[in-house]
Amino acid sequence: MKRRNPDGDANGVDSPLDILPDDAPWILRRERFYERAIGPMRQPAVYHWQDDNDPHIDVYVLGSKPDRTIETMVTGGMADRPMPGVKAGGRTARRVELLVDLPRSADWLAVILREIADVPFRYGVIFTEGTLIEGASPIRPGSELRHAVLARSDWETLGHFVVEGEIVSFLSVLFISDEELHFARAMGGTALLRMLESAGLGRVLEVGRKSVL
């Protein structure tokens, strides 16, 4: 894994998508869309893996704006390929990207997010709201959180990202405890999402939070 900064201001100044020519490289256009939709890139800006995985997936770090003080880590590259097993024209989006909102970006989370992003293409798991991802160990030492459930992103600005004529679905990764996973297995992932919302949990990652069960 390498960390790199995009061309331009290392502090992450907005770069409007509409100043780019139509033949601009696709990765650059994606980066500029993310900046406009979420916020300016922050160092290290992009976690880049040098491998032969298809699709190639990086993780971007996007910073705060005057009206928000959190950072967002979002995958880039999942949507370059439709998820295996999802038919075109159906109710389930074929192209997805993942994101996590958190107080400050971290190398360890980039690795976890990338590992989760590979799951549909390595194991054929279809990602949609309520999908559960089981983890083998806590996301950080001492944390009760080791698994994840996917939820529709509440970033309205991301609703216009199109790849090869298909709208991309952005899914938030919410980390959960063993007890919450057991509940979701019995009642369903969407039931767990409703319970987490009723408990007052937001979308910003709290590594030290306690299980709601």
C-alpha positions as CSV (number, residue, x, y, z in Angstrom):
1,M,0.0,0.0,0.0
2,K,1.3,3.4,-0.9
3,R,-0.1,6.8,0.2
4,R,0.0,9.5,-2.4
5,N,-1.2,13.1,-2.8
6,P,-3.1,14.1,-6.0
7,D,-1.7,16.8,-8.3
8,G,-2.4,20.3,-7.0
9,D,-2.6,21.8,-3.5
10,A,-1.4,19.3,-0.9
11,N,-3.9,20.9,1.5
12,G,-6.8,19.8,-0.6
13,V,-8.2,22.8,-2.4
14,D,-11.5,22.1,-4.3
15,S,-11.0,21.3,-8.0
16,P,-14.3,21.8,-9.9
17,L,-15.2,18.9,-12.2
18,D,-16.5,21.2,-14.8
19,I,-13.1,22.7,-15.6
20,L,-11.9,19.3,-16.8
21,P,-12.1,18.4,-20.5
22,D,-14.3,15.5,-21.6
23,D,-11.2,13.4,-22.4
24,A,-9.7,13.9,-18.9
25,P,-8.5,10.6,-17.4
26,W,-11.3,8.7,-15.6
27,I,-9.6,8.5,-12.3
28,L,-9.0,12.3,-12.2
29,R,-12.7,12.9,-13.0
30,R,-13.7,10.5,-10.2
31,E,-11.4,12.3,-7.7
32,R,-12.8,15.7,-8.7
33,F,-16.4,14.4,-8.3
34,Y,-15.6,13.2,-4.8
35,E,-14.1,16.5,-3.9
36,R,-17.2,18.4,-5.0
37,A,-19.6,15.9,-3.4
38,I,-17.9,15.5,0.0
39,G,-15.0,17.8,0.5
40,P,-11.4,18.5,-0.4
41,M,-8.8,15.8,-0.4
42,R,-6.6,15.6,2.7
43,Q,-3.2,14.1,3.1
44,P,-2.4,11.3,2.5
45,A,-5.3,11.8,0.0
46,V,-5.2,8.4,-1.6
47,Y,-4.2,4.9,-0.3
48,H,-3.1,3.1,-3.4
49,W,-2.4,-0.7,-3.6
50,Q,0.0,-2.0,-6.1
51,D,-1.6,-5.3,-7.1
52,D,-3.4,-7.0,-10.0
53,N,-6.9,-7.1,-8.4
54,D,-9.8,-6.5,-10.8
55,P,-11.3,-4.1,-10.2
56,H,-8.4,-2.0,-8.8
57,I,-9.7,-0.3,-5.6
58,D,-8.1,2.7,-3.8
59,V,-9.3,4.5,-0.7
60,Y,-9.6,8.3,-0.7
61,V,-9.5,10.7,2.3
62,L,-11.8,13.7,2.0
63,G,-11.7,16.5,4.5
64,S,-14.0,18.8,6.3
65,K,-15.9,21.8,5.0
66,P,-17.0,24.8,7.0
67,D,-20.2,23.1,7.9
68,R,-18.7,19.7,9.0
69,T,-15.7,18.8,11.0
70,I,-15.3,15.1,10.2
71,E,-13.4,13.3,7.5
72,T,-14.6,10.7,5.1
73,M,-12.8,7.6,3.7
74,V,-14.4,6.4,0.5
75,T,-13.4,3.6,-1.9
76,G,-12.7,4.4,-5.6
77,G,-12.8,1.6,-8.2
78,M,-15.4,-0.8,-7.0
79,A,-17.9,0.7,-9.4
80,D,-15.6,0.2,-12.3
81,R,-17.1,-3.4,-12.4
82,P,-20.6,-4.5,-11.8
83,M,-20.9,-6.8,-8.8
84,P,-21.0,-10.5,-9.9
85,G,-24.5,-12.0,-9.8
86,V,-26.5,-8.7,-10.1
87,K,-28.6,-8.4,-13.2
88,A,-28.8,-5.2,-15.1
89,G,-32.1,-3.3,-14.7
90,G,-33.0,-4.8,-11.4
91,R,-33.8,-3.2,-8.1
92,T,-30.3,-3.9,-6.7
93,A,-27.6,-1.5,-7.8
94,R,-24.9,-3.3,-9.8
95,R,-22.2,-0.7,-9.0
96,V,-21.3,0.4,-5.5
97,E,-18.7,2.2,-3.5
98,L,-18.2,2.2,0.3
99,L,-17.5,5.0,2.7
100,V,-16.9,5.6,6.4
101,D,-17.3,9.0,8.2
102,L,-15.0,9.4,11.2
103,P,-13.3,12.1,13.3
104,R,-9.9,11.6,11.6
105,S,-8.7,9.2,8.9
106,A,-6.4,6.3,9.8
107,D,-4.1,3.9,8.0
108,W,-5.6,0.9,9.7
109,L,-9.1,1.8,8.6
110,A,-8.0,2.2,5.0
111,V,-6.8,-1.4,5.1
112,I,-10.1,-2.7,6.6
113,L,-12.2,-0.7,4.1
114,R,-10.2,-2.1,1.2
115,E,-10.6,-5.7,2.5
116,I,-14.3,-5.2,2.7
117,A,-14.4,-3.7,-0.8
118,D,-12.8,-6.8,-2.3
119,V,-15.6,-9.1,-0.9
120,P,-18.1,-8.9,-3.7
121,F,-15.5,-9.7,-6.3
122,R,-13.6,-12.4,-4.4
123,Y,-16.6,-14.2,-2.8
124,G,-19.6,-13.2,-4.8
125,V,-21.4,-11.4,-1.9
126,I,-23.9,-8.8,-3.1
127,F,-23.6,-5.5,-1.3
128,T,-26.8,-3.7,-0.5
129,E,-28.4,-2.1,2.5
130,G,-28.5,-4.5,5.4
131,T,-25.7,-6.7,4.1
132,L,-23.6,-8.1,7.0
133,I,-19.8,-8.6,6.9
134,E,-18.2,-10.7,9.6
135,G,-14.8,-9.8,11.0
136,A,-12.3,-12.0,12.6
137,S,-10.9,-9.5,15.2
138,P,-11.7,-6.1,16.7
139,I,-11.2,-3.2,14.4
140,R,-8.8,-1.8,17.1
141,P,-7.4,-3.3,20.2
142,G,-9.9,-3.1,23.0
143,S,-12.9,-2.2,20.8
144,E,-16.1,-4.2,20.9
145,L,-16.6,-3.6,17.2
146,R,-15.4,-6.4,14.8
147,H,-18.2,-6.8,12.2
148,A,-20.0,-4.4,9.9
149,V,-23.5,-3.8,8.4
150,L,-24.0,-1.7,5.3
151,A,-26.4,1.2,5.1
152,R,-27.5,3.6,2.3
153,S,-25.3,6.7,2.5
154,D,-27.0,9.8,3.7
155,W,-24.7,11.9,1.4
156,E,-27.3,13.3,-1.1
157,T,-24.5,14.9,-3.1
158,L,-23.3,11.4,-4.1
159,G,-26.5,10.6,-5.9
160,H,-25.3,11.6,-9.3
161,F,-22.3,9.5,-9.8
162,V,-22.6,7.5,-13.0
163,V,-20.4,4.8,-14.5
164,E,-21.1,3.5,-17.9
165,G,-24.6,4.7,-17.8
166,E,-25.4,3.2,-14.3
167,I,-25.9,5.2,-11.1
168,V,-23.5,4.1,-8.4
169,S,-24.9,3.3,-5.0
170,F,-22.8,4.6,-2.1
171,L,-23.0,2.5,1.1
172,S,-21.9,3.5,4.6
173,V,-19.9,0.9,6.5
174,L,-21.2,0.8,10.1
175,F,-19.1,-1.3,12.5
176,I,-21.0,-3.5,15.0
177,S,-20.4,-5.8,18.0
178,D,-20.8,-9.6,18.3
179,E,-24.2,-9.1,20.1
180,E,-25.4,-6.7,17.3
181,L,-24.3,-9.2,14.7
182,H,-26.3,-12.0,16.4
183,F,-29.3,-9.8,16.5
184,A,-29.0,-9.0,12.8
185,R,-28.6,-12.7,11.9
186,A,-31.9,-13.4,13.7
187,M,-33.9,-10.3,12.7
188,G,-32.1,-9.0,9.6
189,G,-29.6,-6.3,8.8
190,T,-32.2,-3.7,8.2
191,A,-33.8,-4.4,11.5
192,L,-30.4,-3.8,13.1
193,L,-30.1,-0.5,11.3
194,R,-33.4,0.6,12.7
195,M,-32.4,-0.4,16.2
196,L,-29.1,1.5,15.9
197,E,-30.9,4.6,14.7
198,S,-33.4,4.3,17.5
199,A,-30.5,4.1,20.0
200,G,-29.3,7.5,18.7
201,L,-26.2,6.3,16.9
202,G,-25.1,8.4,14.0
203,R,-23.0,7.5,11.0
204,V,-19.7,8.8,12.4
205,L,-17.4,5.9,13.6
206,E,-16.9,5.7,17.4
207,V,-14.2,3.1,17.9
208,G,-14.9,2.9,21.7
209,R,-18.7,2.8,21.6
210,K,-20.4,0.1,23.6
211,S,-22.9,-2.4,22.1
212,V,-26.5,-1.3,22.2
213,L,-27.5,-4.8,23.3
